[in-house]
C-alpha cells in the first residue's frame, strides 16, 4: 500500500509523517481511534518538515501485525481465565490469572514489536519526496 503524507517532524534520518486515514476507516472505529482523521507514522528517510512524501507500507505485514497485536493478548486472557477457573476453581482467581496472562500477552506483543520492527520488510519505506502536495488519482494517497 502506498500512502502520501506530510512530514511534521524530521530529525536526521528519521521523520514523523502525518497521513489522513483512508475513507474505509471513517465509520469503522474497531481500532479504537474512531473520530480521528489522521495518524502519525515513523519513517526512515531524508526529508524536511513540511515536505510531502510517498511511503510504501508493507501490506502483508500490516495484516500480520494486526493479528499479533490483537490475537496474542486475547488468547493469553482467555487461557488465563480458563486455567484459573478449571485449575483453581474460583472466579476471583480466574480473573486474577486472566489479567496476569493478559499482561504477559501484552509483553509478548511488545517483544515481538521490538524484534520484528527492526527488519526492513516490516518498516514503512520512503519512496518519493515532493515540495508540494502531489495530485493523486482517486483512491490513492
Residue frames relative to the residue before (quaternion, step in Angstrom):
aa qw qx qy qz dx dy dz
X 1.0000 0.0000 0.0000 0.0000 0.00 0.00 0.00
X 0.1642 -0.7739 0.6065 0.0795 3.57 -0.83 0.99
X 0.0538 -0.8021 0.5946 -0.0172 3.56 -0.80 1.08
X 0.2778 -0.7391 0.5920 0.1617 3.55 -1.19 0.63
X 0.1030 0.7991 -0.5835 0.1020 3.56 -0.87 0.97
X 0.4778 -0.6575 0.5094 0.2826 3.51 -1.37 0.08
X 0.4281 -0.6800 0.5339 0.2633 3.58 -0.97 0.91
X 0.1387 -0.8100 0.5668 0.0585 3.58 -0.68 1.09
X 0.7852 0.0774 -0.0399 0.6131 3.57 1.25 -0.36
X 0.0075 -0.7958 0.6052 -0.0183 3.57 -0.88 0.94
X 0.0446 0.7853 -0.6125 0.0779 3.54 -0.91 1.01
X 0.8116 -0.1475 0.0553 0.5625 3.57 -0.10 1.29
X 0.7997 -0.2368 0.2071 0.5115 3.56 -0.68 -1.13
X 0.6349 0.4703 -0.3406 0.5096 3.62 1.24 0.29
X 0.0314 0.7888 -0.6136 0.0177 3.53 -1.11 0.68
X 0.3226 -0.6956 0.6003 0.2272 3.52 -1.29 0.43
X 0.1349 -0.7986 0.5860 0.0255 3.53 -0.75 1.13
X 0.2605 -0.7600 0.5816 0.1274 3.54 -0.93 0.99
X 0.0858 -0.7939 0.6019 0.0048 3.54 -0.77 1.12
X 0.4213 -0.6200 0.5825 0.3143 3.53 -1.22 0.51
X 0.4907 -0.6464 0.4897 0.3186 3.56 -1.02 0.77
X 0.5523 -0.6040 0.4456 0.3628 3.60 -1.05 0.67
X 0.6196 -0.5691 0.3934 0.3707 3.58 -1.14 0.62
X 0.6129 0.5676 -0.3548 0.4199 3.59 1.08 -0.68
X 0.6576 0.5064 -0.3100 0.4637 3.62 1.22 -0.40
X 0.4769 0.7371 -0.4107 0.2460 3.58 1.20 -0.45
X 0.8172 0.2716 -0.1365 0.4896 3.60 0.80 -0.87
X 0.5075 0.6918 -0.4091 0.3106 3.59 1.24 -0.13
X 0.0506 -0.8453 0.5267 0.0747 3.59 0.50 -1.18
X 0.4325 0.7283 -0.4545 0.2756 3.64 1.18 0.03
X 0.6811 0.4888 -0.3055 0.4515 3.59 1.08 -0.57
X 0.5767 -0.6301 0.3687 0.3667 3.60 1.23 0.05
X 0.6695 0.4639 -0.3204 0.4835 3.61 1.19 0.14
X 0.1534 0.8185 -0.5334 0.1481 3.57 1.12 0.71
X 0.7715 0.3204 -0.2540 0.4874 3.55 -0.86 0.96
X 0.6277 0.4851 -0.3502 0.4981 3.60 1.17 -0.36
X 0.2438 -0.8115 0.5204 0.1060 3.54 -0.82 0.98
X 0.7549 0.3055 -0.1919 0.5477 3.59 1.25 -0.08
X 0.1216 -0.7721 0.6192 0.0751 3.53 -1.29 0.44
X 0.3086 -0.7334 0.5782 0.1805 3.55 -1.17 0.68
X 0.0425 -0.7831 0.6205 -0.0060 3.54 -0.99 0.91
X 0.3572 -0.7079 0.5671 0.2230 3.58 -1.00 0.86
X 0.0144 -0.7961 0.6026 -0.0535 3.54 -0.87 1.04
X 0.3577 -0.6938 0.5745 0.2464 3.57 -1.07 0.72
X 0.4378 0.6699 -0.5145 0.3079 3.55 -0.93 0.91
X 0.4346 -0.6940 0.5192 0.2447 3.52 -1.32 0.14
X 0.3422 0.6860 -0.5789 0.2777 3.56 -0.36 1.28
X 0.4523 -0.6916 0.4963 0.2663 3.55 -1.11 0.67
X 0.6246 -0.5168 0.4220 0.4058 3.56 -1.24 0.47
X 0.7451 0.3590 -0.2948 0.4785 3.56 -0.95 0.95
X 0.5807 0.5795 -0.3790 0.4283 3.60 1.21 -0.38
X 0.3712 -0.6761 0.5852 0.2502 3.54 -1.27 0.47
X 0.0650 -0.8139 0.5773 -0.0043 3.56 -0.94 0.88
X 0.2897 -0.6866 0.6294 0.2202 3.51 -1.32 0.43
X 0.0734 -0.7988 0.5967 -0.0214 3.54 -0.85 1.08
X 0.2768 -0.7416 0.5879 0.1667 3.54 -0.98 0.89
X 0.1647 -0.7625 0.6214 0.0725 3.54 -0.84 1.06
X 0.4189 -0.7224 0.4825 0.2643 3.62 -0.70 0.99
X 0.4201 -0.7627 0.4404 0.2188 3.60 -0.36 1.30
X 0.6956 0.4777 -0.2930 0.4496 3.58 0.72 -1.03
X 0.6643 0.5058 -0.3089 0.4555 3.57 1.00 -0.77
X 0.5818 0.5712 -0.3835 0.4338 3.62 1.07 -0.60
X 0.6593 0.4910 -0.3013 0.4831 3.58 0.97 -0.84
X 0.6637 0.5070 -0.3063 0.4568 3.59 0.92 -0.90
X 0.6482 0.5115 -0.3189 0.4652 3.59 0.96 -0.84
X 0.6326 0.5252 -0.3304 0.4635 3.59 1.00 -0.79
X 0.6505 0.5072 -0.3164 0.4685 3.57 0.95 -0.83
X 0.6513 0.5096 -0.3154 0.4654 3.57 0.92 -0.90
X 0.7081 0.4935 -0.2723 0.4253 3.57 0.80 -1.03
X 0.7645 0.3658 -0.2039 0.4901 3.61 1.01 -0.71
X 0.7216 0.4799 -0.2685 0.4205 3.58 0.85 -0.94
X 0.6502 0.5358 -0.3422 0.4160 3.62 0.83 -0.87
X 0.6984 0.4381 -0.3110 0.4728 3.67 0.72 -0.86
X 0.6407 0.5303 -0.3349 0.4429 3.60 0.99 -0.77
X 0.6554 0.4990 -0.3086 0.4757 3.59 0.93 -0.88
X 0.6489 0.5089 -0.3229 0.4644 3.61 0.96 -0.81
X 0.6399 0.5195 -0.3248 0.4639 3.60 0.94 -0.85
X 0.6894 0.4787 -0.2897 0.4600 3.58 0.80 -0.99
X 0.6399 0.5159 -0.3286 0.4651 3.60 0.97 -0.82
X 0.6523 0.5154 -0.3154 0.4575 3.58 0.95 -0.84
X 0.6577 0.5051 -0.3095 0.4653 3.58 0.97 -0.83
X 0.6777 0.4884 -0.2943 0.4642 3.59 0.88 -0.94
X 0.6718 0.4827 -0.3041 0.4724 3.58 0.86 -0.90
X 0.6545 0.5225 -0.3139 0.4472 3.56 0.92 -0.88
X 0.6882 0.4738 -0.2837 0.4705 3.57 0.94 -0.85
X 0.7453 0.4284 -0.2369 0.4527 3.59 0.83 -0.97
X 0.7327 0.4043 -0.2407 0.4917 3.59 0.98 -0.77
X 0.7785 0.3346 -0.1755 0.5011 3.57 0.83 -0.98
X 0.3500 -0.8141 0.4195 0.1967 3.59 1.28 -0.24
X 0.6869 0.4435 -0.2907 0.4969 3.59 1.15 0.36
X 0.5185 -0.6396 0.4694 0.3191 3.56 -1.03 0.81
X 0.6266 0.5451 -0.3342 0.4456 3.58 1.01 -0.78
X 0.6933 0.4539 -0.2727 0.4889 3.58 0.88 -0.93
X 0.6064 0.5440 -0.3522 0.4606 3.58 1.07 -0.68
X 0.6602 0.5015 -0.3009 0.4713 3.59 0.95 -0.87
X 0.6650 0.5037 -0.3035 0.4603 3.55 0.93 -0.91
X 0.6772 0.4739 -0.2918 0.4813 3.58 0.93 -0.87
X 0.6197 0.5475 -0.3370 0.4501 3.59 1.08 -0.71
X 0.6698 0.4838 -0.2928 0.4812 3.58 0.94 -0.91
X 0.6377 0.5190 -0.3226 0.4690 3.59 1.01 -0.80
X 0.6678 0.4883 -0.2977 0.4764 3.58 0.94 -0.89
X 0.6030 0.5434 -0.3514 0.4664 3.60 1.08 -0.68
X 0.6417 0.5142 -0.3137 0.4748 3.59 0.97 -0.86
X 0.6436 0.5052 -0.3176 0.4793 3.58 1.00 -0.81
X 0.6425 0.5236 -0.3195 0.4593 3.60 1.01 -0.77
X 0.6475 0.5015 -0.3147 0.4798 3.57 1.01 -0.79
X 0.6199 0.5253 -0.3347 0.4773 3.58 1.08 -0.70
X 0.6315 0.5233 -0.3259 0.4703 3.60 1.02 -0.78
X 0.6299 0.5206 -0.3311 0.4717 3.59 1.02 -0.79
X 0.6466 0.5211 -0.3146 0.4597 3.58 0.96 -0.87
X 0.6627 0.4953 -0.3005 0.4745 3.59 0.95 -0.87
X 0.6406 0.5104 -0.3219 0.4749 3.60 0.99 -0.80
X 0.6297 0.5364 -0.3312 0.4539 3.59 1.02 -0.77
X 0.6657 0.4946 -0.3031 0.4694 3.58 0.93 -0.85
X 0.6857 0.4817 -0.2885 0.4632 3.57 0.95 -0.86
X 0.7523 0.4005 -0.2194 0.4749 3.58 0.76 -1.02
X 0.6029 0.6068 -0.3505 0.3814 3.58 1.08 -0.67
X 0.6666 0.5106 -0.3027 0.4510 3.57 1.14 -0.47
X 0.5733 0.5953 -0.3810 0.4145 3.58 1.24 -0.25
X 0.5540 -0.6502 0.4057 0.3252 3.61 -0.87 0.92
X 0.6759 0.5138 -0.3035 0.4326 3.62 0.95 -0.75
X 0.6874 0.4714 -0.2722 0.4809 3.58 1.26 -0.26
X 0.6377 0.5368 -0.3232 0.4481 3.59 1.26 -0.10
X 0.5075 -0.5780 0.5191 0.3728 3.57 -1.19 0.48
X 0.1974 -0.8016 0.5594 0.0744 3.58 -1.01 0.84
X 0.4329 -0.6925 0.5232 0.2435 3.55 -0.91 1.02
X 0.1928 -0.7936 0.5703 0.0883 3.57 -0.82 1.04
X 0.8155 -0.0859 0.1350 0.5562 3.56 0.74 -1.08
X 0.2410 -0.7498 0.6018 0.1321 3.57 -1.19 0.68
X 0.1024 -0.7834 0.6123 0.0309 3.57 -1.00 0.93
X 0.4305 -0.6826 0.5158 0.2876 3.61 -1.07 0.62
X 0.7588 0.2160 -0.1353 0.5994 3.60 1.21 -0.56
X 0.6287 -0.5197 0.4015 0.4164 3.54 -1.25 0.34
X 0.3443 -0.7584 0.5137 0.2057 3.59 -0.63 1.08
X 0.4493 -0.6424 0.5411 0.3045 3.56 -1.21 0.51
X 0.1049 -0.8030 0.5861 0.0257 3.56 -0.71 1.09
X 0.5065 -0.6097 0.5026 0.3453 3.60 -1.04 0.69
X 0.6606 -0.5096 0.3708 0.4079 3.57 -1.19 0.53
X 0.7854 0.3191 -0.2549 0.4653 3.54 -1.03 0.91
X 0.6835 0.4168 -0.3033 0.5168 3.60 1.24 -0.08
X 0.7069 0.4594 -0.3408 0.4161 3.52 -1.33 0.37
